[in-house]
Amino acid sequence: MKFVDDLGLEVNLDTYPPKRIISVVPSLTELLYDLDLAEEIVGITKFCVFPEVIFRSKPRIGGTKNLSIEKIKELQPDLIIANKEENQKEDIEYLSAIFPTYVTDIRIMDDAIGKIKTIGNLTNREAQAQQLIKDIRAGFKNLSTFKTKPRVAYMIWKNPIMVAGGDTYISDMLEKAGFENVFAHQKRYPVISTAALKKANAEYIMLSSEPFPFKSKDISYFESITSESTATLVDGTMFSWYGSRLRKVPTYLLNLRQELHLNI
C-alpha cells in the first residue's frame, strides 16, 4: 500500500499491515502500544520510556539523534516511524532508501490528532485510532471553561536558558491549557538572558522535566531572577509528547491549575 508522509514523500508498504515496526519517536512508540501494536514493535530508542513494558522488553537502536543504523538493518523493519524535528535528517534519508519510513511533522495538537488517524491507517488499527481521538477530544472539552489566562514562560534548558517559542507544539499546548506564552513572539527554542526573562513579566515560570531535568533546587534560582514570578516544576511529557499521551493531558492540566490556585 502507498502513503504520503508529512514531507510529501511516498511511502510504499510491501507488507501490510506491517509486522515489524521501529519507532524512533518516544511519544509515537507509546501511541503504537496504545493502538494494540506491542507485538509489532521490534525496535525503539533509549528515550522511549513509556510504557515501561516496551522500554524493558524491546531492542533499543540508539537515541533519537544518534540512531544505530546497523542495529536497525539487523531488525529488518517493515515500517519505520520518524519525526522531522526529533530525528537527524541524514539518518532518516539514509534509512528511507532502505526501508519504508514515514516521517511526521507535528507542530500543533490538531497535527497530533491527524497523525493518530494516519498511523491507525498505516498499521490497520483504524478503529482503535478513532476511539483514541474521540477520548482525547472529549477530555479537552473540559478545558474550555477556563476564565483566566496567566502569563507563563516555559523553560526547556538551564545553561543557557532556553524557552519554548510561539511556533512550537509546547506553545500550542500552553494555549489549549489557557495560558499565555510570554515568548510566543519568538520562534522555536530561543536562548534568552536573565534580563529578558525578568522583562517578560511572567506570572509563572514552568520548569520542564525534559529535555533538561529541572529539579526542586532550580525553583529558587529562577524565582531569584524575577521576584514577580512563581516557578513550578511541570511534567514535560504532558506538554511535548503527542500521540496517545494526549488522553492524559486534560486531567493533568486541570490538576496543575488547581495546584497553582488558579480560577477555572
C-alpha positions as CSV (number, residue, x, y, z in Angstrom):
1,M,0.0,0.0,0.0
2,K,1.1,3.6,-0.6
3,F,1.0,6.5,1.8
4,V,2.4,10.1,1.7
5,D,4.2,11.3,4.7
6,D,4.4,14.8,6.2
7,L,7.4,15.7,4.0
8,G,5.3,14.9,0.9
9,L,7.3,11.7,0.2
10,E,5.7,8.5,-0.9
11,V,5.9,5.5,1.4
12,N,5.4,2.1,-0.1
13,L,4.5,-0.7,2.3
14,D,5.3,-4.0,0.8
15,T,3.9,-5.7,3.9
16,Y,0.5,-4.5,5.0
17,P,-0.3,-4.3,7.8
18,P,3.4,-4.0,8.8
19,K,4.5,-6.8,11.2
20,R,7.9,-5.3,12.2
21,I,7.8,-1.7,13.2
22,I,10.6,0.5,14.5
23,S,9.7,3.8,16.2
24,V,12.4,6.4,16.7
25,V,10.0,8.9,18.3
26,P,9.2,8.3,22.0
27,S,5.7,9.7,22.0
28,L,4.8,7.6,18.9
29,T,6.2,4.5,20.5
30,E,3.6,5.0,23.2
31,L,0.9,5.6,20.6
32,L,1.8,2.3,18.8
33,Y,1.4,0.4,22.1
34,D,-1.9,2.0,22.8
35,L,-3.1,1.0,19.3
36,D,-2.5,-2.6,20.3
37,L,0.7,-3.0,18.4
38,A,3.0,-4.2,21.2
39,E,3.9,-7.4,19.3
40,E,4.7,-5.5,16.1
41,I,7.1,-3.1,17.8
42,V,10.6,-4.5,17.2
43,G,12.9,-1.6,17.9
44,I,12.8,1.7,20.0
45,T,15.1,4.4,21.1
46,K,16.6,4.7,24.6
47,F,14.2,7.6,25.2
48,C,11.1,5.5,24.5
49,V,10.5,5.1,28.3
50,F,6.7,4.7,28.1
51,P,5.2,2.3,28.5
52,E,7.7,0.6,30.8
53,V,6.8,-2.9,29.5
54,I,8.0,-1.8,26.0
55,F,11.1,0.1,27.3
56,R,12.2,-3.1,29.2
57,S,11.5,-5.6,26.5
58,K,12.3,-4.2,23.1
59,P,15.6,-3.8,21.4
60,R,17.0,-0.2,21.6
61,I,18.6,1.3,18.5
62,G,20.3,4.3,20.0
63,G,19.0,7.8,20.8
64,T,16.6,9.9,18.7
65,K,19.6,12.0,17.4
66,N,22.1,9.2,17.1
67,L,20.4,6.1,15.7
68,S,22.3,2.9,15.3
69,I,21.9,2.3,11.6
70,E,23.4,-1.2,11.8
71,K,21.0,-2.3,14.5
72,I,18.1,-1.1,12.5
73,K,19.3,-3.0,9.5
74,E,19.6,-6.2,11.6
75,L,15.9,-5.8,12.7
76,Q,14.7,-5.6,9.1
77,P,11.6,-3.4,9.8
78,D,8.5,-3.3,7.5
79,L,8.0,0.3,8.7
80,I,10.0,3.0,10.5
81,I,8.1,5.9,12.1
82,A,10.2,9.0,12.5
83,N,9.8,12.8,13.1
84,K,11.3,15.7,11.2
85,E,12.3,17.6,14.4
86,E,13.3,14.8,16.7
87,N,15.5,12.8,14.3
88,Q,18.5,13.7,12.2
89,K,17.7,14.4,8.6
90,E,20.7,12.4,7.3
91,D,19.8,9.3,9.3
92,I,16.2,9.3,8.1
93,E,17.2,10.0,4.4
94,Y,19.6,7.0,4.6
95,L,17.0,4.7,6.2
96,S,14.3,5.8,3.8
97,A,16.3,4.5,0.9
98,I,16.3,1.0,2.5
99,F,13.1,0.7,4.5
100,P,9.6,2.2,4.3
101,T,9.9,5.3,6.5
102,Y,7.1,7.5,7.4
103,V,8.2,11.0,8.7
104,T,5.9,13.0,10.8
105,D,5.9,16.8,11.3
106,I,3.8,17.8,14.3
107,R,3.5,21.5,15.3
108,I,0.1,21.8,17.0
109,M,-2.4,19.5,18.7
110,D,-4.5,19.2,15.5
111,D,-1.5,17.8,13.7
112,A,-1.1,15.2,16.5
113,I,-4.7,14.1,16.2
114,G,-4.4,13.8,12.5
115,K,-1.3,11.7,12.9
116,I,-3.1,9.3,15.3
117,K,-5.6,8.7,12.5
118,T,-2.8,8.3,9.9
119,I,-0.8,5.9,12.0
120,G,-4.0,3.9,12.6
121,N,-4.4,3.7,8.8
122,L,-0.7,2.7,8.4
123,T,-1.0,-0.1,10.8
124,N,-4.6,-1.3,10.2
125,R,-5.7,0.0,13.6
126,E,-8.4,2.4,12.3
127,A,-11.0,1.6,15.0
128,Q,-8.5,1.9,17.9
129,A,-7.3,5.2,16.5
130,Q,-10.8,6.6,16.1
131,Q,-11.7,5.7,19.7
132,L,-8.5,7.3,21.0
133,I,-9.3,10.5,19.1
134,K,-12.8,10.5,20.5
135,D,-11.4,10.2,24.0
136,I,-8.9,13.0,23.5
137,R,-11.4,15.4,22.1
138,A,-13.9,14.7,24.9
139,G,-11.2,15.3,27.5
140,F,-10.1,18.7,26.1
141,K,-13.7,20.0,26.2
142,N,-13.2,20.2,29.9
143,L,-10.5,22.9,29.4
144,S,-12.8,25.3,27.6
145,T,-14.3,26.7,30.8
146,F,-11.0,28.4,32.0
147,K,-11.6,32.0,32.7
148,T,-8.0,33.2,33.5
149,K,-5.1,33.4,31.2
150,P,-1.9,33.6,33.2
151,R,1.4,34.7,31.6
152,V,3.9,31.9,31.6
153,A,7.5,31.2,30.5
154,Y,8.2,27.6,29.7
155,M,11.8,26.5,30.3
156,I,13.4,23.6,28.4
157,W,17.1,24.2,29.3
158,K,19.0,25.9,32.1
159,N,22.5,26.7,30.9
160,P,22.0,28.5,28.6
161,I,18.4,29.4,29.4
162,M,16.2,28.2,26.6
163,V,12.4,28.6,26.3
164,A,9.6,27.4,24.1
165,G,8.7,29.9,21.4
166,G,5.4,30.5,19.7
167,D,5.7,28.2,16.8
168,T,6.1,25.0,18.9
169,Y,3.8,22.2,19.9
170,I,4.5,23.2,23.5
171,S,3.2,26.7,22.9
172,D,0.0,25.3,21.4
173,M,-0.5,23.1,24.4
174,L,0.0,26.1,26.7
175,E,-2.7,27.9,24.8
176,K,-5.0,24.9,25.0
177,A,-4.5,24.9,28.7
178,G,-5.5,28.6,29.0
179,F,-2.0,30.1,29.5
180,E,-0.3,32.9,27.6
181,N,3.2,32.1,26.4
182,V,5.2,35.3,27.1
183,F,7.8,34.2,24.4
184,A,5.2,33.4,21.7
185,H,6.7,36.2,19.6
186,Q,9.9,34.2,19.2
187,K,10.5,31.2,17.1
188,R,11.3,27.6,18.1
189,Y,13.5,27.4,21.2
190,P,15.4,30.7,21.7
191,V,18.2,31.3,24.1
192,I,17.3,34.1,26.4
193,S,19.1,36.2,29.0
194,T,18.1,36.6,32.6
195,A,17.3,40.2,31.8
196,A,14.9,39.1,29.1
197,L,13.2,36.7,31.4
198,K,12.7,39.4,34.0
199,K,11.4,41.8,31.4
200,A,8.9,39.2,30.1
201,N,7.0,39.6,33.4
202,A,5.7,36.1,33.5
203,E,3.4,35.2,36.4
204,Y,4.6,31.6,36.3
205,I,7.9,30.0,35.2
206,M,7.4,26.4,34.2
207,L,10.4,24.2,34.6
208,S,10.0,21.2,32.4
209,S,11.2,17.6,33.3
210,E,12.6,17.3,29.8
211,P,14.8,17.7,27.8
212,F,16.6,19.3,30.8
213,P,15.6,17.6,34.0
214,F,14.8,20.6,36.2
215,K,14.6,19.8,39.9
216,S,13.2,21.4,43.0
217,K,16.5,23.2,43.6
218,D,16.1,25.1,40.4
219,I,12.9,26.8,41.7
220,S,14.7,29.2,43.9
221,Y,17.2,30.1,41.2
222,F,14.5,31.2,38.8
223,E,12.5,33.0,41.4
224,S,15.6,34.9,42.3
225,I,15.8,36.2,38.8
226,T,12.4,37.8,39.0
227,S,10.6,38.1,42.3
228,E,7.3,38.7,40.4
229,S,7.2,35.1,39.1
230,T,6.4,31.8,40.7
231,A,8.5,28.9,39.4
232,T,7.0,25.4,39.3
233,L,8.0,22.0,38.1
234,V,5.9,20.5,35.3
235,D,5.8,17.2,33.5
236,G,7.4,17.8,30.2
237,T,5.7,14.8,28.5
238,M,2.3,16.4,29.1
239,F,3.3,19.5,27.1
240,S,5.6,18.0,24.4
241,W,4.5,14.4,23.8
242,Y,1.9,14.0,21.1
243,G,0.1,10.7,20.4
244,S,-1.9,8.8,23.0
245,R,-0.5,10.8,25.9
246,L,-2.9,13.5,24.9
247,R,-5.6,11.3,26.6
248,K,-3.9,12.0,29.9
249,V,-3.2,15.7,29.4
250,P,-6.6,17.3,30.3
251,T,-6.6,15.8,33.7
252,Y,-3.0,16.8,34.3
253,L,-3.7,20.4,33.3
254,L,-6.7,20.6,35.5
255,N,-4.7,19.4,38.4
256,L,-1.9,21.8,37.6
257,R,-4.3,24.8,37.5
258,Q,-5.6,23.8,40.9
259,E,-2.1,23.4,42.3
260,L,-1.3,26.9,41.2
261,H,-4.6,28.2,42.8
262,L,-5.9,29.5,39.5
263,N,-9.6,30.1,38.9
264,I,-11.3,27.6,36.5
